[in-house]
Amino acid sequence: MSSKQYHSIYFLGIGGIGMSALARFYRQDGVQVAGYDRTRTQLTIELEQEGINIHYQEDIQRIPINPDLVVYTPAIPANSIELDYVKQQAYPLIKRAELLGQLSSGKFTIAVAGTHGKTSITAMIAHLLHTAGIPITAFIGGIALNFNNNLVNEPESRVMIVEADEYDQSFLQLKPDIAVVSSMDADHLDIYNHHERLIASFNAFASGIKNGGVLVHKLGLPLDIKALSLTYSIDGHSDLRAVEVGVKEGKFAFTINGKAIDDLTVRWGVPGRHNIENALAAVAVARVLGIDSMLIERALASFAGVRRRFEYRINTPGMVFIDDYAHHPEELKACISAVRECYPGRWLTGIFQPHLFSRTRDFMDDFARSLELLDELILLDIYPARELPIDGVTSAVLLSKVKLDKKQLCAKHELLSLVRNISPKLLLTLGAGDIDQLVEPLQNTLSKA
């Protein structure tokens, strides 16, 4: 069934970043869209303002009668009342990833995968192609600030850009023309059990590239490469590389050179060496598509970033507050290191909310080492998301492993008072749970200090 044949679609878990983009896509296409989510957030409020009916308590009476399609996400628990009802009624039911695969099957598709960096790379590619005048449809795993949206849906779109999620092997639904793999660090071990299985899944994703397609990947990843490939790195022997990397007047400056590209000198306000690598991946895709070097340089200079990816909430001489989605030890390390590089010698206070009991268990020691890069740690309780507690896995146990003199646990309802008393001058919030709901109150508190 094409999107024009759908009259009514119901989304279970509509508030998720991937689900909301699909809901927006179909709503813009004239389809009646409704959905359920357990929490009302800024994103679901925006969806409601766009004409999408959403409820926040499971209620089978609120499900549209005979929808053409019901879309659900793995975040919906198996004992969901609404999911069970939909199955009993034999309504057409599909996972988000399958629907995305169907949507992309008739388009020239760029799929961006990786345990870290995929959202930023997807947003960068979308901005590069948009700047070059190429009509696109893009499903982004965050709010791209250049578009103020997680969906870009331009008329006469010829190219689809998709963030390819490795969780639950969702990305295997995609058969891209260009695939990007940014990283393959161990993650989602609750699904994969072993890192080797995750690596095998990434290789299966890469092997799904269409004939004549291209694989863009960071140099050194354990990929069994069958397609034409382009590698990228900082200062490495790769097809595309960044050299002469430094910080000048608060902005990162670097030169891009390598295969089939004139030297590009870039200055931009997106901090972190990891974001330079992300830029290289996006530039490689742009070069595969034949986009002119000058257009690439202009697009990089105007890239505004992604919400909750090293996002400045306060940036004044006396106070800096940065919010980031980092929730894996490697992401924490990259983000904290970027702050250190931008603000050398300044006392850095971090607030971290661990995400998932299983991830905290699997990487407990790695989390501790990454958090030790801070000067001061405020640790919130673990955000469970889809999980039940695991014996012996708590924030208190994690805190005990962190070798810092200044560290403490804090309940969410006590955080504003604690931060008011500490009055930090350089603050970093980190996490993928509901810590984002605390960011604006923190910003307001610090602005009044």
C-alpha positions as CSV (number, residue, x, y, z in Angstrom):
1,M,0.0,0.0,0.0
2,S,1.4,3.4,-0.9
3,S,1.1,6.4,1.4
4,K,-1.7,7.8,-0.9
5,Q,-3.8,4.6,-0.2
6,Y,-3.7,5.1,3.6
7,H,-6.5,7.0,5.1
8,S,-5.9,6.4,8.8
9,I,-2.7,5.4,10.6
10,Y,-2.4,4.8,14.4
11,F,1.0,5.1,16.1
12,L,1.8,3.2,19.3
13,G,4.6,5.1,20.9
14,I,4.1,8.2,18.8
15,G,6.3,10.4,21.0
16,G,9.5,8.6,20.0
17,I,11.9,10.6,17.9
18,G,11.7,8.1,15.0
19,M,7.9,7.5,15.3
20,S,7.1,11.2,15.4
21,A,9.0,11.8,12.2
22,L,6.9,9.1,10.4
23,A,3.7,10.5,12.0
24,R,4.6,14.0,10.6
25,F,5.4,12.5,7.2
26,Y,2.0,10.9,6.8
27,R,0.1,13.8,8.4
28,Q,1.7,16.1,5.8
29,D,0.6,13.6,3.1
30,G,-3.0,14.1,4.2
31,V,-3.4,10.9,6.2
32,Q,-5.5,10.9,9.4
33,V,-2.9,10.3,12.1
34,A,-3.5,9.5,15.8
35,G,-1.4,7.9,18.5
36,Y,-0.6,6.9,22.0
37,D,2.4,7.7,24.2
38,R,2.8,7.4,28.0
39,T,4.4,10.9,28.4
40,R,3.4,14.3,27.2
41,T,6.5,16.1,26.0
42,Q,7.4,19.2,24.0
43,L,7.6,16.9,20.9
44,T,4.1,15.5,21.4
45,I,2.7,19.0,22.1
46,E,4.1,20.0,18.7
47,L,2.5,17.0,17.1
48,E,-0.8,18.0,18.7
49,Q,-0.4,21.5,17.3
50,E,0.1,20.0,13.9
51,G,-3.3,18.3,14.1
52,I,-2.4,14.9,15.4
53,N,-4.7,13.5,18.1
54,I,-2.6,11.9,21.0
55,H,-3.7,10.4,24.3
56,Y,-1.4,9.5,27.3
57,Q,-3.3,6.7,29.1
58,E,-3.8,3.4,27.4
59,D,-7.4,3.3,26.3
60,I,-8.7,1.0,23.6
61,Q,-11.7,3.3,23.1
62,R,-9.3,6.0,21.8
63,I,-8.0,3.7,19.0
64,P,-9.5,4.7,15.6
65,I,-12.0,2.1,14.3
66,N,-10.4,0.0,11.6
67,P,-7.3,1.9,10.9
68,D,-5.5,1.1,7.7
69,L,-2.3,0.6,9.6
70,V,-1.0,0.4,13.2
71,V,2.7,1.2,13.6
72,Y,4.5,0.3,16.8
73,T,8.0,0.6,18.3
74,P,10.0,-1.9,20.3
75,A,9.7,0.5,23.2
76,I,6.1,-0.6,23.6
77,P,6.0,-3.4,26.2
78,A,4.7,-6.8,25.2
79,N,1.9,-6.5,27.9
80,S,0.6,-3.3,26.4
81,I,-3.2,-3.2,26.6
82,E,-3.5,-1.3,23.3
83,L,-1.0,-3.6,21.4
84,D,-2.9,-6.6,22.7
85,Y,-6.2,-5.2,21.5
86,V,-4.8,-4.3,18.0
87,K,-3.6,-7.9,17.7
88,Q,-7.0,-9.3,18.8
89,Q,-8.7,-7.1,16.2
90,A,-6.3,-8.3,13.5
91,Y,-5.6,-4.7,12.4
92,P,-2.7,-4.4,10.0
93,L,0.3,-4.1,12.3
94,I,3.9,-3.1,11.4
95,K,7.1,-2.2,13.2
96,R,8.4,1.3,12.6
97,A,11.6,-0.1,11.0
98,E,9.6,-2.1,8.5
99,L,7.5,0.9,7.5
100,L,10.6,3.0,7.0
101,G,12.0,0.2,4.8
102,Q,8.9,0.2,2.7
103,L,8.9,4.0,2.3
104,S,12.6,4.0,1.2
105,S,12.3,1.1,-1.2
106,G,11.3,3.3,-4.1
107,K,13.7,6.1,-3.4
108,F,17.4,6.7,-3.9
109,T,18.3,6.1,-0.2
110,I,21.1,7.2,2.0
111,A,21.1,5.3,5.3
112,V,23.3,6.4,8.2
113,A,24.2,3.8,10.8
114,G,26.6,3.7,13.8
115,T,26.4,3.3,17.6
116,H,27.4,7.0,17.9
117,G,27.2,9.9,15.6
118,K,24.4,8.8,13.2
119,T,21.9,11.6,14.2
120,S,24.5,14.4,13.6
121,I,25.6,12.8,10.3
122,T,22.1,12.4,9.1
123,A,21.3,16.1,9.9
124,M,24.6,17.2,8.2
125,I,23.8,15.2,5.0
126,A,20.3,16.7,4.9
127,H,21.7,20.2,5.3
128,L,24.4,19.6,2.7
129,L,21.9,18.3,0.1
130,H,19.3,21.0,0.9
131,T,22.0,23.7,0.5
132,A,22.9,22.2,-2.9
133,G,19.3,22.5,-4.0
134,I,18.6,18.7,-4.0
135,P,15.0,18.0,-2.9
136,I,15.1,15.5,0.0
137,T,13.0,13.6,2.4
138,A,15.0,13.0,5.7
139,F,14.0,11.1,8.8
140,I,16.4,12.4,11.5
141,G,16.8,10.9,15.0
142,G,16.9,14.4,16.6
143,I,15.7,17.9,16.0
144,A,18.0,19.4,13.3
145,L,18.3,23.0,14.2
146,N,18.6,24.1,10.5
147,F,15.1,22.8,9.9
148,N,13.8,22.9,13.5
149,N,12.4,19.5,12.9
150,N,13.2,15.8,12.8
151,L,11.5,15.5,9.4
152,V,12.5,17.2,6.2
153,N,9.9,16.5,3.4
154,E,10.5,18.7,0.4
155,P,8.3,18.7,-2.7
156,E,9.5,16.5,-5.6
157,S,12.0,14.8,-3.3
158,R,14.4,12.6,-5.2
159,V,16.5,11.4,-2.3
160,M,15.6,9.8,1.1
161,I,18.0,10.2,4.0
162,V,17.3,7.8,6.8
163,E,18.9,7.3,10.2
164,A,19.5,3.5,10.4
165,D,19.0,2.2,13.9
166,E,21.0,-0.9,15.0
167,Y,18.7,-1.6,17.9
168,D,16.7,-4.9,17.4
169,Q,18.5,-5.1,13.9
170,S,16.0,-2.5,12.6
171,F,18.5,-1.2,10.0
172,L,18.3,-4.6,8.2
173,Q,15.0,-3.4,6.7
174,L,16.9,-0.9,4.6
175,K,18.5,-1.5,1.2
176,P,20.4,1.8,0.7
177,D,22.2,3.2,-2.4
178,I,24.7,4.9,0.0
179,A,25.3,3.5,3.5
180,V,27.3,5.2,6.2
181,V,28.8,3.4,9.2
182,S,30.3,5.8,11.8
183,S,31.1,3.4,14.7
184,M,30.5,-0.1,15.9
185,D,31.3,0.0,19.6
186,A,29.6,-2.5,21.9
187,D,26.0,-1.5,22.8
188,H,22.5,-3.0,23.1
189,L,24.0,-6.1,24.6
190,D,20.5,-6.8,26.0
191,I,19.6,-7.6,22.4
192,Y,22.9,-8.9,21.0
193,N,24.5,-10.5,24.0
194,H,28.0,-10.2,22.5
195,H,29.8,-7.5,20.7
196,E,30.6,-10.0,17.9
197,R,26.9,-10.3,17.1
198,L,26.6,-6.5,16.9
199,I,29.5,-6.4,14.5
200,A,27.9,-9.2,12.4
201,S,24.7,-7.2,12.3
202,F,26.5,-4.1,11.0
203,N,28.2,-6.3,8.3
204,A,24.7,-7.6,7.3
205,F,23.6,-4.0,7.0
206,A,26.6,-3.1,4.8
207,S,26.0,-6.2,2.6
208,G,22.5,-4.9,1.9
209,I,23.8,-2.0,-0.2
210,K,22.3,-2.0,-3.7
211,N,24.4,-3.0,-6.6
212,G,26.6,-0.1,-7.7
213,G,26.1,1.5,-4.2
214,V,28.8,3.0,-2.0
215,L,29.8,2.4,1.6
216,V,31.2,5.3,3.6
217,H,32.8,4.4,6.9
218,K,35.3,5.4,9.5
219,L,38.7,4.1,8.9
220,G,39.5,0.9,10.9
221,L,36.0,-0.5,11.5
222,P,35.8,-4.3,11.3
223,L,33.6,-4.4,8.2
224,D,33.7,-7.1,5.5
225,I,33.5,-4.7,2.6
226,K,31.9,-5.9,-0.7
227,A,30.7,-2.5,-2.1
228,L,32.8,0.4,-3.4
229,S,33.9,2.2,-0.2
230,L,35.2,5.5,1.0
231,T,37.0,5.8,4.3
232,Y,37.4,8.9,6.6
233,S,39.5,9.8,9.6
234,I,41.3,12.5,11.5
235,D,45.0,12.5,10.4
236,G,44.7,8.9,9.2
237,H,45.6,7.2,5.9
238,S,42.0,7.4,4.7
239,D,40.3,8.5,1.5
240,L,39.0,11.6,3.2
241,R,40.7,13.1,6.2
242,A,40.8,16.2,8.5
243,V,44.2,17.7,9.2
244,E,45.5,20.8,11.0
245,V,42.7,20.4,13.6
246,G,42.6,23.1,16.3
247,V,40.5,25.5,18.2
248,K,40.6,29.2,17.2
249,E,38.5,31.9,19.0
250,G,36.2,29.2,20.4
251,K,35.6,27.5,17.0
252,F,37.1,24.3,15.6
253,A,39.2,24.9,12.5
254,F,40.4,22.1,10.2
255,T,41.3,21.3,6.6
256,I,39.6,18.5,4.7
257,N,41.6,16.8,1.9
258,G,41.9,13.5,0.2
259,K,40.4,11.6,-2.8
260,A,38.4,13.6,-5.3
261,I,38.2,16.8,-3.3
262,D,40.0,20.1,-3.3
263,D,41.4,21.2,0.1
264,L,38.6,22.7,2.2
265,T,39.3,24.9,5.1
266,V,36.5,24.7,7.6
267,R,35.7,26.8,10.7
268,W,32.5,26.0,12.5
269,G,30.9,26.2,15.9
270,V,30.1,22.5,16.4
271,P,32.5,21.4,19.1
272,G,34.3,18.1,19.4
273,R,36.7,16.0,17.4
274,H,33.9,13.4,17.1
275,N,31.8,16.0,15.2
276,I,34.7,16.6,12.8
277,E,34.6,12.9,12.0
278,N,30.8,13.2,11.5
279,A,31.4,16.1,9.1
280,L,33.9,14.0,7.1
281,A,31.2,11.3,6.7
282,A,28.7,13.8,5.4
283,V,31.3,15.4,3.1
284,A,32.1,11.9,1.7
285,V,28.4,11.4,0.9
286,A,28.2,14.8,-0.7
287,R,31.2,14.0,-2.9
288,V,29.7,10.7,-4.0
289,L,26.7,12.7,-5.2
290,G,28.9,15.2,-7.0
291,I,28.2,18.2,-4.9
292,D,30.7,21.1,-5.5
293,S,33.4,21.7,-2.9
294,M,32.4,25.3,-2.5
295,L,28.8,24.4,-1.8
296,I,30.1,21.8,0.8
297,E,32.2,24.5,2.5
298,R,29.3,26.9,2.6
299,A,26.9,24.2,4.0
300,L,29.4,23.2,6.8
301,A,29.8,26.8,7.8
302,S,26.1,27.2,8.2
303,F,25.3,23.9,9.9
304,A,23.6,24.8,13.2
305,G,23.7,21.3,14.9
306,V,21.1,19.1,16.5
307,R,19.1,19.7,19.6
308,R,20.7,17.9,22.6
309,R,23.9,17.3,20.7
310,F,26.4,19.6,22.5
311,E,23.6,22.2,22.6
312,Y,24.5,25.5,24.3
313,R,21.6,26.5,26.7
314,I,23.6,29.3,28.2
315,N,26.8,30.8,26.8
316,T,27.9,33.9,28.5
317,P,31.4,35.0,29.9
318,G,30.3,34.1,33.4
319,M,28.2,30.9,32.7
320,V,28.2,28.1,30.2
321,F,25.5,25.4,30.2
322,I,25.7,22.6,27.6
323,D,23.2,19.8,27.2
324,D,24.0,16.5,25.4
325,Y,22.3,13.2,24.6
326,A,25.4,11.2,25.4
327,H,24.4,7.9,27.1
328,H,27.2,5.5,26.2
329,P,30.7,5.6,27.8
330,E,32.4,6.5,24.5
331,E,29.9,9.3,23.9
332,L,30.5,10.6,27.4
333,K,34.2,10.5,26.9
334,A,33.9,12.4,23.5
335,C,31.5,15.0,24.9
336,I,33.4,15.7,28.1
337,S,36.7,15.9,26.2
338,A,35.2,18.4,23.7
339,V,34.1,20.6,26.6
340,R,37.6,20.4,28.1
341,E,39.1,21.4,24.7
342,C,36.8,24.4,24.4
343,Y,37.2,25.5,28.0
344,P,40.7,24.4,29.2
345,G,41.4,24.9,32.9
346,R,37.8,25.5,34.0
347,W,36.0,23.5,36.7
348,L,33.5,21.2,35.0
349,T,30.4,20.0,36.7
350,G,28.4,17.2,35.1
351,I,24.9,15.9,35.7
352,F,24.4,12.4,34.3
353,Q,21.3,10.2,34.1
354,P,22.2,6.6,33.2
355,H,19.9,5.1,30.6
356,L,18.8,1.4,31.0
357,F,19.7,-1.0,33.7
358,S,21.2,-3.4,31.2
359,R,23.5,-0.8,29.7
360,T,24.6,0.4,33.1
361,R,25.4,-3.2,34.1
362,D,27.2,-4.0,30.9
363,F,29.5,-0.9,30.9
364,M,29.6,0.0,34.6
365,D,33.4,0.3,34.8
366,D,33.6,2.1,31.4
367,F,31.0,4.6,32.6
368,A,33.0,5.2,35.8
369,R,36.2,5.9,33.8
370,S,34.4,8.3,31.5
371,L,32.8,10.2,34.3
372,E,36.1,10.6,36.0
373,L,36.9,13.1,33.2
374,L,34.7,15.6,35.1
375,D,35.7,17.6,38.1
376,E,32.4,17.2,39.8
377,L,29.6,14.6,39.3
378,I,25.9,14.8,40.1
379,L,24.4,11.4,39.4
380,L,20.7,10.8,38.9
381,D,18.9,7.5,39.2
382,I,18.9,5.1,36.3
383,Y,16.2,5.8,33.7
384,P,14.6,2.4,33.1
385,A,12.8,3.0,29.8
386,R,11.5,-0.4,28.7
387,E,13.3,-2.3,31.5
388,L,12.7,-3.7,34.9
389,P,15.3,-3.2,37.7
390,I,18.3,-5.6,37.8
391,D,19.6,-6.7,41.2
392,G,22.9,-4.9,42.1
393,V,22.6,-2.4,39.3
394,T,22.0,1.1,40.8
395,S,23.4,4.6,40.5
396,A,24.8,4.2,44.0
397,V,27.0,1.3,42.8
398,L,28.1,3.3,39.8
399,L,28.9,6.3,42.0
400,S,31.1,4.1,44.2
401,K,33.3,3.2,41.2
402,V,33.8,6.8,40.1
403,K,37.2,8.1,41.5
404,L,36.3,11.7,42.1
405,D,36.4,13.7,45.3
406,K,33.3,15.8,44.4
407,K,30.5,13.4,43.6
408,Q,27.0,12.8,44.9
409,L,23.7,11.2,44.1
410,C,20.6,13.4,43.6
411,A,16.9,12.8,43.1
412,K,15.4,14.6,40.2
413,H,13.0,16.6,42.4
414,E,16.0,17.9,44.4
415,L,18.2,18.8,41.4
416,L,17.2,22.4,41.0
417,S,17.8,23.2,44.6
418,L,21.2,21.5,44.5
419,V,22.4,23.3,41.4
420,R,21.2,26.6,42.8
421,N,23.4,26.0,45.9
422,I,26.4,24.8,43.9
423,S,26.1,27.7,41.3
424,P,28.3,26.0,38.7
425,K,30.1,28.2,36.1
426,L,30.5,25.4,33.5
427,L,27.7,22.8,33.6
428,L,27.1,19.7,31.4
429,T,23.9,17.6,31.4
430,L,24.2,14.2,29.9
431,G,21.7,11.4,29.2
432,A,19.1,9.9,26.9
433,G,16.3,9.5,29.4
434,D,13.9,12.1,30.8
435,I,16.7,14.4,31.9
436,D,15.7,16.5,28.9
437,Q,12.7,17.5,30.9
438,L,15.0,19.1,33.5
439,V,17.1,21.2,31.0
440,E,14.8,24.1,30.7
441,P,14.1,24.4,34.4
442,L,17.9,24.2,35.0
443,Q,18.4,26.9,32.4
444,N,15.9,29.2,34.1
445,T,17.4,28.5,37.5
446,L,20.9,29.3,36.3
447,S,19.8,32.4,34.4
448,K,18.5,33.9,37.6
449,A,21.6,33.1,39.6
